[in-house]
């Protein structure tokens, strides 16, 4: 299950980016392109399994946003959304230039509003 290793990487990235503030994080949003082979329900399940063992993160929420596949057409110089893995522009030309859809990134980290910290 590669989802659990992805969840571990998310927490490692957060610990590196926000040392000493992990206990203040209340929500993490990640963006996953359709081509990155991530299933939101499997990531959510791996996340819930991970935080069960970590009392510090039991109230932490994870939101996964799927991003559509967007490609660029050199012929008509337009971006187009890819459906059913058909990388063909509305003008009929195939394209191999992916603009969006392969990424997996932390897009937002929300902290609690405790004062004095």
N, CA, C and O atoms as a Tinker XYZ file with bonds, in Angstrom:
   468  protein
     1  N      0.855000   -1.188000    0.000000    73     2
     2  CA     0.000000    0.000000    0.000000    64     1     3
     3  C      0.887000    1.232000    0.000000    63     2     4     5
     4  O      1.428000    1.608000    1.040000    81     3
     5  N      1.038000    1.857000   -1.144000    73     3     6
     6  CA     1.903000    3.031000   -1.234000    64     5     7
     7  C      1.258000    4.271000   -0.623000    63     6     8     9
     8  O      1.940000    5.275000   -0.418000    81     7
     9  N     -0.026000    4.225000   -0.331000    73     7    10
    10  CA    -0.698000    5.374000    0.275000    64     9    11
    11  C     -0.140000    5.675000    1.663000    63    10    12    13
    12  O     -0.004000    6.838000    2.043000    81    11
    13  N      0.182000    4.624000    2.421000    73    11    14
    14  CA     0.731000    4.835000    3.761000    64    13    15
    15  C      2.091000    5.534000    3.688000    63    14    16    17
    16  O      2.390000    6.393000    4.518000    81    15
    17  N      2.906000    5.176000    2.711000    73    15    18
    18  CA     4.199000    5.863000    2.572000    64    17    19
    19  C      3.994000    7.316000    2.135000    63    18    20    21
    20  O      4.783000    8.187000    2.503000    81    19
    21  N      2.944000    7.584000    1.356000    73    19    22
    22  CA     2.634000    8.963000    0.975000    64    21    23
    23  C      2.219000    9.761000    2.197000    63    22    24    25
    24  O      2.631000   10.910000    2.359000    81    23
    25  N      1.406000    9.164000    3.061000    73    23    26
    26  CA     0.980000    9.843000    4.291000    64    25    27
    27  C      2.191000   10.114000    5.179000    63    26    28    29
    28  O      2.300000   11.191000    5.766000    81    27
    29  N      3.089000    9.161000    5.282000    73    27    30
    30  CA     4.315000    9.383000    6.068000    64    29    31
    31  C      5.126000   10.543000    5.484000    63    30    32    33
    32  O      5.667000   11.368000    6.220000    81    31
    33  N      5.203000   10.592000    4.165000    73    31    34
    34  CA     5.928000   11.689000    3.512000    64    33    35
    35  C      5.263000   13.035000    3.778000    63    34    36    37
    36  O      5.946000   14.043000    3.958000    81    35
    37  N      3.939000   13.053000    3.801000    73    35    38
    38  CA     3.215000   14.295000    4.108000    64    37    39
    39  C      3.601000   14.785000    5.500000    63    38    40    41
    40  O      3.908000   15.963000    5.687000    81    39
    41  N      3.585000   13.882000    6.470000    73    39    42
    42  CA     3.933000   14.274000    7.838000    64    41    43
    43  C      5.405000   14.679000    7.947000    63    42    44    45
    44  O      5.729000   15.610000    8.684000    81    43
    45  N      6.289000   14.005000    7.236000    73    43    46
    46  CA     7.708000   14.388000    7.244000    64    45    47
    47  C      7.894000   15.790000    6.664000    63    46    48    49
    48  O      8.662000   16.595000    7.190000    81    47
    49  N      7.185000   16.064000    5.585000    73    47    50
    50  CA     7.258000   17.389000    4.961000    64    49    51
    51  C      6.739000   18.462000    5.910000    63    50    52    53
    52  O      7.337000   19.531000    6.034000    81    51
    53  N      5.626000   18.177000    6.577000    73    51    54
    54  CA     5.063000   19.138000    7.528000    64    53    55
    55  C      6.011000   19.379000    8.701000    63    54    56    57
    56  O      6.195000   20.519000    9.128000    81    55
    57  N      6.612000   18.310000    9.222000    73    55    58
    58  CA     7.550000   18.458000   10.335000    64    57    59
    59  C      8.761000   19.292000    9.926000    63    58    60    61
    60  O      9.281000   20.076000   10.720000    81    59
    61  N      9.204000   19.119000    8.690000    73    59    62
    62  CA    10.350000   19.876000    8.197000    64    61    63
    63  C      9.977000   21.349000    7.975000    63    62    64    65
    64  O     10.765000   22.245000    8.276000    81    63
    65  N      8.777000   21.588000    7.449000    73    63    66
    66  CA     8.353000   22.948000    7.139000    64    65    67
    67  C      7.907000   23.732000    8.376000    63    66    68    69
    68  O      8.062000   24.952000    8.429000    81    67
    69  N      7.356000   23.036000    9.363000    73    67    70
    70  CA     6.802000   23.701000   10.549000    64    69    71
    71  C      7.337000   23.062000   11.833000    63    70    72    73
    72  O      6.560000   22.521000   12.619000    81    71
    73  N      8.645000   23.117000   12.054000    73    71    74
    74  CA     9.185000   22.514000   13.277000    64    73    75
    75  C      8.623000   23.202000   14.525000    63    74    76    77
    76  O      8.576000   24.429000   14.602000    81    75
    77  N      8.207000   22.410000   15.475000    73    75    78
    78  CA     7.668000   22.949000   16.718000    64    77    79
    79  C      6.235000   23.442000   16.634000    63    78    80    81
    80  O      5.692000   23.917000   17.631000    81    79
    81  N      5.610000   23.342000   15.468000    73    79    82
    82  CA     4.238000   23.825000   15.313000    64    81    83
    83  C      3.270000   22.714000   14.888000    63    82    84    85
    84  O      2.102000   22.985000   14.608000    81    83
    85  N      3.741000   21.496000   14.842000    73    83    86
    86  CA     2.896000   20.387000   14.384000    64    85    87
    87  C      1.620000   20.254000   15.212000    63    86    88    89
    88  O      0.567000   19.915000   14.673000    81    87
    89  N      1.703000   20.515000   16.506000    73    87    90
    90  CA     0.539000   20.380000   17.378000    64    89    91
    91  C     -0.526000   21.433000   17.084000    63    90    92    93
    92  O     -1.669000   21.294000   17.517000    81    91
    93  N     -0.159000   22.486000   16.351000    73    91    94
    94  CA    -1.100000   23.564000   16.024000    64    93    95
    95  C     -1.831000   23.343000   14.696000    63    94    96    97
    96  O     -2.769000   24.074000   14.380000    81    95
    97  N     -1.414000   22.354000   13.926000    73    95    98
    98  CA    -2.040000   22.101000   12.625000    64    97    99
    99  C     -3.375000   21.401000   12.849000    63    98   100   101
   100  O     -3.454000   20.401000   13.562000    81    99
   101  N     -4.431000   21.945000   12.223000    73    99   102
   102  CA    -5.758000   21.346000   12.372000    64   101   103
   103  C     -6.282000   20.734000   11.071000    63   102   104   105
   104  O     -7.161000   19.873000   11.093000    81   103
   105  N     -5.732000   21.187000    9.933000    73   103   106
   106  CA    -6.199000   20.655000    8.660000    64   105   107
   107  C     -5.094000   20.751000    7.621000    63   106   108   109
   108  O     -4.341000   21.723000    7.571000    81   107
   109  N     -5.019000   19.715000    6.792000    73   107   110
   110  CA    -4.072000   19.685000    5.689000    64   109   111
   111  C     -4.852000   19.353000    4.428000    63   110   112   113
   112  O     -5.633000   18.402000    4.393000    81   111
   113  N     -4.627000   20.150000    3.397000    73   111   114
   114  CA    -5.246000   19.874000    2.097000    64   113   115
   115  C     -4.139000   19.463000    1.133000    63   114   116   117
   116  O     -3.080000   20.087000    1.073000    81   115
   117  N     -4.407000   18.401000    0.382000    73   115   118
   118  CA    -3.470000   18.009000   -0.658000    64   117   119
   119  C     -4.197000   18.002000   -1.997000    63   118   120   121
   120  O     -5.398000   17.742000   -2.074000    81   119
   121  N     -3.446000   18.291000   -3.036000    73   119   122
   122  CA    -3.961000   18.239000   -4.395000    64   121   123
   123  C     -3.283000   17.081000   -5.109000    63   122   124   125
   124  O     -2.061000   16.939000   -5.076000    81   123
   125  N     -4.095000   16.261000   -5.751000    73   123   126
   126  CA    -3.586000   15.090000   -6.451000    64   125   127
   127  C     -4.122000   15.084000   -7.874000    63   126   128   129
   128  O     -5.334000   15.072000   -8.086000    81   127
   129  N     -3.226000   15.094000   -8.839000    73   127   130
   130  CA    -3.627000   14.998000  -10.233000    64   129   131
   131  C     -4.108000   13.589000  -10.540000    63   130   132   133
   132  O     -3.659000   12.622000   -9.924000    81   131
   133  N     -5.010000   13.481000  -11.480000    73   131   134
   134  CA    -5.575000   12.180000  -11.833000    64   133   135
   135  C     -4.535000   11.191000  -12.352000    63   134   136   137
   136  O     -4.749000    9.981000  -12.285000    81   135
   137  N     -3.423000   11.685000  -12.864000    73   135   138
   138  CA    -2.377000   10.804000  -13.374000    64   137   139
   139  C     -1.396000   10.330000  -12.300000    63   138   140   141
   140  O     -0.539000    9.494000  -12.586000    81   139
   141  N     -1.501000   10.835000  -11.099000    73   139   142
   142  CA    -0.538000   10.439000  -10.058000    64   141   143
   143  C     -0.929000    9.138000   -9.370000    63   142   144   145
   144  O     -0.243000    8.690000   -8.451000    81   143
   145  N     -2.018000    8.535000   -9.805000    73   143   146
   146  CA    -2.438000    7.212000   -9.340000    64   145   147
   147  C     -2.743000    7.183000   -7.840000    63   146   148   149
   148  O     -2.349000    6.254000   -7.135000    81   147
   149  N     -3.439000    8.197000   -7.370000    73   147   150
   150  CA    -3.841000    8.294000   -5.976000    64   149   151
   151  C     -5.350000    8.154000   -5.886000    63   150   152   153
   152  O     -6.088000    8.816000   -6.615000    81   151
   153  N     -5.800000    7.296000   -4.997000    73   151   154
   154  CA    -7.225000    7.142000   -4.735000    64   153   155
   155  C     -7.540000    7.876000   -3.430000    63   154   156   157
   156  O     -7.026000    7.498000   -2.378000    81   155
   157  N     -8.375000    8.916000   -3.479000    73   155   158
   158  CA    -8.660000    9.698000   -2.263000    64   157   159
   159  C     -9.115000    8.847000   -1.075000    63   158   160   161
   160  O     -8.692000    9.109000    0.051000    81   159
   161  N     -9.943000    7.860000   -1.286000    73   159   162
   162  CA   -10.433000    7.042000   -0.169000    64   161   163
   163  C     -9.297000    6.234000    0.450000    63   162   164   165
   164  O     -9.272000    6.030000    1.663000    81   163
   165  N     -8.356000    5.773000   -0.377000    73   163   166
   166  CA    -7.223000    5.011000    0.156000    64   165   167
   167  C     -6.257000    5.906000    0.919000    63   166   168   169
   168  O     -5.703000    5.497000    1.940000    81   167
   169  N     -6.053000    7.127000    0.427000    73   167   170
   170  CA    -5.220000    8.091000    1.161000    64   169   171
   171  C     -5.884000    8.430000    2.495000    63   170   172   173
   172  O     -5.218000    8.495000    3.529000    81   171
   173  N     -7.200000    8.644000    2.466000    73   171   174
   174  CA    -7.943000    8.967000    3.693000    64   173   175
   175  C     -7.833000    7.828000    4.693000    63   174   176   177
   176  O     -7.611000    8.066000    5.880000    81   175
   177  N     -7.986000    6.592000    4.230000    73   175   178
   178  CA    -7.868000    5.435000    5.117000    64   177   179
   179  C     -6.464000    5.311000    5.694000    63   178   180   181
   180  O     -6.305000    5.031000    6.882000    81   179
   181  N     -5.448000    5.516000    4.867000    73   179   182
   182  CA    -4.063000    5.457000    5.346000    64   181   183
   183  C     -3.799000    6.567000    6.355000    63   182   184   185
   184  O     -3.115000    6.353000    7.355000    81   183
   185  N     -4.340000    7.749000    6.093000    73   183   186
   186  CA    -4.195000    8.877000    7.004000    64   185   187
   187  C     -4.830000    8.555000    8.360000    63   186   188   189
   188  O     -4.216000    8.777000    9.404000    81   187
   189  N     -6.045000    8.037000    8.341000    73   187   190
   190  CA    -6.729000    7.701000    9.594000    64   189   191
   191  C     -5.991000    6.617000   10.361000    63   190   192   193
   192  O     -5.933000    6.663000   11.590000    81   191
   193  N     -5.428000    5.645000    9.659000    73   191   194
   194  CA    -4.642000    4.603000   10.323000    64   193   195
   195  C     -3.379000    5.193000   10.949000    63   194   196   197
   196  O     -2.987000    4.804000   12.050000    81   195
   197  N     -2.752000    6.118000   10.256000    73   195   198
   198  CA    -1.529000    6.742000   10.756000    64   197   199
   199  C     -1.795000    7.560000   12.018000    63   198   200   201
   200  O     -1.054000    7.444000   12.994000    81   199
   201  N     -2.840000    8.380000   12.010000    73   199   202
   202  CA    -3.088000    9.252000   13.155000    64   201   203
   203  C     -3.635000    8.495000   14.361000    63   202   204   205
   204  O     -3.593000    9.019000   15.474000    81   203
   205  N     -4.142000    7.289000   14.175000    73   203   206
   206  CA    -4.597000    6.486000   15.316000    64   205   207
   207  C     -3.445000    6.215000   16.285000    63   206   208   209
   208  O     -3.648000    6.160000   17.498000    81   207
   209  N     -2.257000    6.048000   15.752000    73   207   210
   210  CA    -1.076000    5.765000   16.576000    64   209   211
   211  C     -0.386000    7.024000   17.080000    63   210   212   213
   212  O      0.548000    6.942000   17.877000    81   211
   213  N     -0.834000    8.173000   16.628000    73   211   214
   214  CA    -0.205000    9.439000   16.995000    64   213   215
   215  C     -1.228000   10.318000   17.715000    63   214   216   217
   216  O     -2.040000   10.976000   17.065000    81   215
   217  N     -1.197000   10.337000   19.028000    73   215   218
   218  CA    -2.178000   11.099000   19.816000    64   217   219
   219  C     -2.158000   12.583000   19.459000    63   218   220   221
   220  O     -3.194000   13.246000   19.516000    81   219
   221  N     -1.004000   13.101000   19.097000    73   219   222
   222  CA    -0.859000   14.517000   18.757000    64   221   223
   223  C     -1.710000   14.916000   17.546000    63   222   224   225
   224  O     -2.137000   16.065000   17.429000    81   223
   225  N     -1.950000   13.956000   16.647000    73   223   226
   226  CA    -2.627000   14.263000   15.388000    64   225   227
   227  C     -4.054000   13.730000   15.293000    63   226   228   229
   228  O     -4.635000   13.737000   14.208000    81   227
   229  N     -4.627000   13.272000   16.392000    73   227   230
   230  CA    -5.938000   12.629000   16.349000    64   229   231
   231  C     -7.040000   13.548000   15.833000    63   230   232   233
   232  O     -8.006000   13.061000   15.245000    81   231
   233  N     -6.928000   14.853000   16.031000    73   231   234
   234  CA    -7.965000   15.784000   15.578000    64   233   235
   235  C     -7.622000   16.436000   14.238000    63   234   236   237
   236  O     -8.367000   17.287000   13.751000    81   235
   237  N     -6.514000   16.046000   13.654000    73   235   238
   238  CA    -6.076000   16.612000   12.386000    64   237   239
   239  C     -6.950000   16.093000   11.253000    63   238   240   241
   240  O     -7.244000   14.901000   11.173000    81   239
   241  N     -7.359000   17.011000   10.379000    73   239   242
   242  CA    -8.226000   16.659000    9.255000    64   241   243
   243  C     -7.420000   16.699000    7.961000    63   242   244   245
   244  O     -6.548000   17.549000    7.781000    81   243
   245  N     -7.730000   15.760000    7.061000    73   243   246
   246  CA    -7.093000   15.724000    5.750000    64   245   247
   247  C     -8.163000   15.862000    4.678000    63   246   248   249
   248  O     -9.200000   15.200000    4.729000    81   247
   249  N     -7.902000   16.729000    3.707000    73   247   250
   250  CA    -8.801000   16.868000    2.561000    64   249   251
   251  C     -7.985000   16.641000    1.293000    63   250   252   253
   252  O     -6.927000   17.241000    1.105000    81   251
   253  N     -8.491000   15.768000    0.428000    73   251   254
   254  CA    -7.825000   15.460000   -0.830000    64   253   255
   255  C     -8.654000   16.035000   -1.972000    63   254   256   257
   256  O     -9.834000   15.717000   -2.120000    81   255
   257  N     -8.024000   16.881000   -2.771000    73   255   258
   258  CA    -8.692000   17.467000   -3.935000    64   257   259
   259  C     -8.069000   16.869000   -5.191000    63   258   260   261
   260  O     -6.857000   16.937000   -5.394000    81   259
   261  N     -8.916000   16.285000   -6.025000    73   259   262
   262  CA    -8.439000   15.730000   -7.284000    64   261   263
   263  C     -8.390000   16.814000   -8.354000    63   262   264   265
   264  O     -9.327000   17.598000   -8.506000    81   263
   265  N     -7.303000   16.843000   -9.080000    73   263   266
   266  CA    -7.129000   17.812000  -10.156000    64   265   267
   267  C     -7.294000   17.112000  -11.500000    63   266   268   269
   268  O     -6.750000   16.027000  -11.702000    81   267
   269  N     -8.033000   17.718000  -12.413000    73   267   270
   270  CA    -8.216000   17.096000  -13.730000    64   269   271
   271  C     -6.917000   17.125000  -14.532000    63   270   272   273
   272  O     -5.978000   17.848000  -14.196000    81   271
   273  N     -6.883000   16.341000  -15.577000    73   271   274
   274  CA    -5.741000   16.334000  -16.488000    64   273   275
   275  C     -5.957000   17.452000  -17.505000    63   274   276   277
   276  O     -6.981000   17.510000  -18.186000    81   275
   277  N     -4.970000   18.329000  -17.587000    73   275   278
   278  CA    -5.005000   19.425000  -18.549000    64   277   279
   279  C     -3.779000   19.271000  -19.453000    63   278   280   281
   280  O     -2.658000   19.104000  -18.972000    81   279
   281  N     -4.005000   19.327000  -20.754000    73   279   282
   282  CA    -2.914000   19.238000  -21.728000    64   281   283
   283  C     -2.910000   20.500000  -22.582000    63   282   284   285
   284  O     -3.871000   21.269000  -22.588000    81   283
   285  N     -1.816000   20.692000  -23.296000    73   283   286
   286  CA    -1.654000   21.859000  -24.166000    64   285   287
   287  C     -1.560000   21.389000  -25.607000    63   286   288   289
   288  O     -0.839000   20.443000  -25.922000    81   287
   289  N     -2.298000   22.062000  -26.470000    73   287   290
   290  CA    -2.280000   21.763000  -27.895000    64   289   291
   291  C     -1.375000   22.770000  -28.600000    63   290   292   293
   292  O     -1.621000   23.975000  -28.552000    81   291
   293  N     -0.322000   22.268000  -29.258000    73   291   294
   294  CA     0.605000   23.150000  -29.991000    64   293   295
   295  C     -0.044000   23.735000  -31.243000    63   294   296   297
   296  O      0.322000   24.820000  -31.694000    81   295
   297  N     -0.999000   23.012000  -31.793000    73   295   298
   298  CA    -1.612000   23.453000  -33.051000    64   297   299
   299  C     -2.478000   24.689000  -32.841000    63   298   300   301
   300  O     -2.332000   25.681000  -33.555000    81   299
   301  N     -3.383000   24.629000  -31.858000    73   299   302
   302  CA    -4.279000   25.773000  -31.646000    64   301   303
   303  C     -3.883000   26.618000  -30.434000    63   302   304   305
   304  O     -4.585000   27.565000  -30.079000    81   303
   305  N     -2.758000   26.277000  -29.801000    73   303   306
   306  CA    -2.211000   27.026000  -28.664000    64   305   307
   307  C     -3.222000   27.196000  -27.536000    63   306   308   309
   308  O     -3.347000   28.273000  -26.952000    81   307
   309  N     -3.936000   26.123000  -27.242000    73   307   310
   310  CA    -4.949000   26.155000  -26.180000    64   309   311
   311  C     -4.723000   24.987000  -25.219000    63   310   312   313
   312  O     -4.219000   23.930000  -25.597000    81   311
   313  N     -5.115000   25.218000  -23.955000    73   311   314
   314  CA    -5.165000   24.134000  -22.988000    64   313   315
   315  C     -6.516000   23.450000  -23.123000    63   314   316   317
   316  O     -7.517000   24.094000  -23.440000    81   315
   317  N     -6.542000   22.139000  -22.881000    73   315   318
   318  CA    -7.799000   21.409000  -22.919000    64   317   319
   319  C     -7.796000   20.327000  -21.849000    63   318   320   321
   320  O     -6.745000   19.806000  -21.478000    81   319
   321  N     -8.983000   19.998000  -21.361000    73   319   322
   322  CA    -9.108000   18.956000  -20.359000    64   321   323
   323  C     -9.165000   17.590000  -21.037000    63   322   324   325
   324  O     -9.838000   17.410000  -22.053000    81   323
   325  N     -8.453000   16.647000  -20.461000    73   323   326
   326  CA    -8.378000   15.293000  -20.995000    64   325   327
   327  C     -9.443000   14.437000  -20.319000    63   326   328   329
   328  O     -9.523000   14.378000  -19.092000    81   327
   329  N    -10.248000   13.783000  -21.127000    73   327   330
   330  CA   -11.286000   12.883000  -20.620000    64   329   331
   331  C    -10.995000   11.466000  -21.091000    63   330   332   333
   332  O    -10.607000   11.250000  -22.239000    81   331
   333  N    -11.183000   10.507000  -20.199000    73   331   334
   334  CA   -11.000000    9.085000  -20.523000    64   333   335
   335  C     -9.619000    8.797000  -21.114000    63   334   336   337
   336  O     -9.464000    7.909000  -21.952000    81   335
   337  N     -8.633000    9.550000  -20.672000    73   335   338
   338  CA    -7.239000    9.402000  -21.093000    64   337   339
   339  C     -7.065000    9.542000  -22.607000    63   338   340   341
   340  O     -6.162000    8.945000  -23.193000    81   339
   341  N     -7.928000   10.326000  -23.224000    73   339   342
   342  CA    -7.787000   10.668000  -24.654000    64   341   343
   343  C     -7.116000   12.036000  -24.734000    63   342   344   345
   344  O     -7.747000   13.063000  -24.482000    81   343
   345  N     -5.863000   12.039000  -25.079000    73   343   346
   346  CA    -5.074000   13.270000  -25.161000    64   345   347
   347  C     -5.216000   13.890000  -26.549000    63   346   348   349
   348  O     -4.237000   14.086000  -27.269000    81   347
   349  N     -6.468000   14.193000  -26.902000    73   347   350
   350  CA    -6.771000   14.773000  -28.197000    64   349   351
   351  C     -7.537000   16.067000  -27.964000    63   350   352   353
   352  O     -8.557000   16.091000  -27.275000    81   351
   353  N     -7.021000   17.145000  -28.557000    73   351   354
   354  CA    -7.637000   18.464000  -28.427000    64   353   355
   355  C     -8.973000   18.499000  -29.166000    63   354   356   357
   356  O     -9.264000   17.632000  -29.991000    81   355
   357  N     -9.768000   19.499000  -28.860000    73   355   358
   358  CA   -11.048000   19.667000  -29.553000    64   357   359
   359  C    -10.839000   19.949000  -31.045000    63   358   360   361
   360  O    -11.753000   19.763000  -31.848000    81   359
   361  N     -9.631000   20.400000  -31.415000    73   359   362
   362  CA    -9.331000   20.618000  -32.840000    64   361   363
   363  C     -8.973000   19.311000  -33.544000    63   362   364   365
   364  O     -8.802000   19.279000  -34.763000    81   363
   365  N     -8.861000   18.229000  -32.762000    73   363   366
   366  CA    -8.583000   16.913000  -33.351000    64   365   367
   367  C     -7.136000   16.485000  -33.298000    63   366   368   369
   368  O     -6.825000   15.352000  -33.665000    81   367
   369  N     -6.245000   17.340000  -32.858000    73   367   370
   370  CA    -4.822000   17.019000  -32.815000    64   369   371
   371  C     -4.438000   16.365000  -31.483000    63   370   372   373
   372  O     -4.882000   16.812000  -30.425000    81   371
   373  N     -3.620000   15.315000  -31.529000    73   371   374
   374  CA    -3.142000   14.706000  -30.280000    64   373   375
   375  C     -2.082000   15.592000  -29.628000    63   374   376   377
   376  O     -1.424000   16.396000  -30.287000    81   375
   377  N     -1.939000   15.421000  -28.324000    73   375   378
   378  CA    -0.952000   16.208000  -27.591000    64   377   379
   379  C     -0.297000   15.336000  -26.522000    63   378   380   381
   380  O     -0.934000   14.470000  -25.924000    81   379
   381  N      0.973000   15.585000  -26.303000    73   379   382
   382  CA     1.685000   14.897000  -25.227000    64   381   383
   383  C      2.209000   15.878000  -24.179000    63   382   384   385
   384  O      3.013000   15.506000  -23.323000    81   383
   385  N      1.757000   17.116000  -24.246000    73   383   386
   386  CA     2.206000   18.135000  -23.293000    64   385   387
   387  C      1.204000   18.251000  -22.153000    63   386   388   389
   388  O      0.147000   18.865000  -22.301000    81   387
   389  N      1.544000   17.661000  -21.028000    73   387   390
   390  CA     0.674000   17.688000  -19.861000    64   389   391
   391  C      0.985000   18.939000  -19.051000    63   390   392   393
   392  O      2.130000   19.182000  -18.669000    81   391
   393  N     -0.042000   19.718000  -18.801000    73   391   394
   394  CA     0.083000   20.950000  -18.019000    64   393   395
   395  C     -0.242000   20.672000  -16.553000    63   394   396   397
   396  O      0.403000   21.215000  -15.656000    81   395
   397  N     -1.227000   19.840000  -16.317000    73   395   398
   398  CA    -1.688000   19.518000  -14.964000    64   397   399
   399  C     -2.193000   18.083000  -14.954000    63   398   400   401
   400  O     -2.743000   17.590000  -15.939000    81   399
   401  N     -1.992000   17.423000  -13.811000    73   399   402
   402  CA    -2.535000   16.082000  -13.651000    64   401   403
   403  C     -1.565000   15.082000  -13.068000    63   402   404   405
   404  O     -1.968000   13.990000  -12.668000    81   403
   405  N     -0.281000   15.440000  -13.010000    73   403   406
   406  CA     0.724000   14.521000  -12.478000    64   405   407
   407  C      1.165000   14.888000  -11.062000    63   406   408   409
   408  O      1.922000   14.144000  -10.438000    81   407
   409  N      0.701000   16.023000  -10.552000    73   407   410
   410  CA     1.208000   16.537000   -9.283000    64   409   411
   411  C      0.558000   15.856000   -8.072000    63   410   412   413
   412  O     -0.560000   15.345000   -8.127000    81   411
   413  N      1.310000   15.880000   -7.002000    73   411   414
   414  CA     0.818000   15.490000   -5.681000    64   413   415
   415  C      1.512000   16.443000   -4.729000    63   414   416   417
   416  O      2.726000   16.372000   -4.540000    81   415
   417  N      0.732000   17.342000   -4.125000    73   415   418
   418  CA     1.353000   18.373000   -3.300000    64   417   419
   419  C      0.437000   18.784000   -2.145000    63   418   420   421
   420  O     -0.786000   18.655000   -2.198000    81   419
   421  N      1.088000   19.276000   -1.117000    73   419   422
   422  CA     0.351000   19.889000   -0.011000    64   421   423
   423  C     -0.015000   21.285000   -0.481000    63   422   424   425
   424  O      0.866000   22.095000   -0.772000    81   423
   425  N     -1.295000   21.569000   -0.557000    73   423   426
   426  CA    -1.723000   22.864000   -1.078000    64   425   427
   427  C     -2.093000   23.857000    0.017000    63   426   428   429
   428  O     -2.050000   25.068000   -0.199000    81   427
   429  N     -2.455000   23.345000    1.191000    73   427   430
   430  CA    -2.874000   24.256000    2.262000    64   429   431
   431  C     -2.663000   23.575000    3.617000    63   430   432   433
   432  O     -2.928000   22.385000    3.785000    81   431
   433  N     -2.188000   24.352000    4.558000    73   431   434
   434  CA    -2.033000   23.906000    5.945000    64   433   435
   435  C     -2.724000   24.934000    6.820000    63   434   436   437
   436  O     -2.403000   26.122000    6.769000    81   435
   437  N     -3.668000   24.479000    7.617000    73   435   438
   438  CA    -4.410000   25.385000    8.479000    64   437   439
   439  C     -4.009000   25.135000    9.937000    63   438   440   441
   440  O     -3.860000   23.994000   10.374000    81   439
   441  N     -3.841000   26.234000   10.670000    73   439   442
   442  CA    -3.442000   26.167000   12.079000    64   441   443
   443  C     -4.584000   26.632000   12.952000    63   442   444   445
   444  O     -5.451000   27.385000   12.507000    81   443
   445  N     -4.586000   26.177000   14.218000    73   443   446
   446  CA    -5.598000   26.683000   15.154000    64   445   447
   447  C     -5.266000   28.123000   15.509000    63   446   448   449
   448  O     -4.157000   28.590000   15.249000    81   447
   449  N     -6.206000   28.817000   16.092000    73   447   450
   450  CA    -6.042000   30.248000   16.371000    64   449   451
   451  C     -5.707000   30.526000   17.831000    63   450   452   453
   452  O     -6.192000   31.501000   18.406000    81   451
   453  N     -4.895000   29.687000   18.423000    73   451   454
   454  CA    -4.484000   29.929000   19.797000    64   453   455
   455  C     -3.645000   31.201000   19.863000    63   454   456   457
   456  O     -2.756000   31.411000   19.038000    81   455
   457  N     -3.930000   32.029000   20.831000    73   455   458
   458  CA    -3.141000   33.245000   20.994000    64   457   459
   459  C     -1.956000   32.972000   21.898000    63   458   460   461
   460  O     -1.975000   32.047000   22.710000    81   459
   461  N     -0.935000   33.779000   21.750000    73   459   462
   462  CA     0.247000   33.660000   22.592000    64   461   463
   463  C      1.219000   32.592000   22.121000    63   462   464   465
   464  O      2.124000   32.216000   22.865000    81   463
   465  N      1.053000   32.097000   20.907000    73   463   466
   466  CA     1.983000   31.091000   20.397000    64   465   467
   467  C      2.661000   31.565000   19.153000    63   466   468
   468  O      3.481000   30.844000   18.584000    81   467
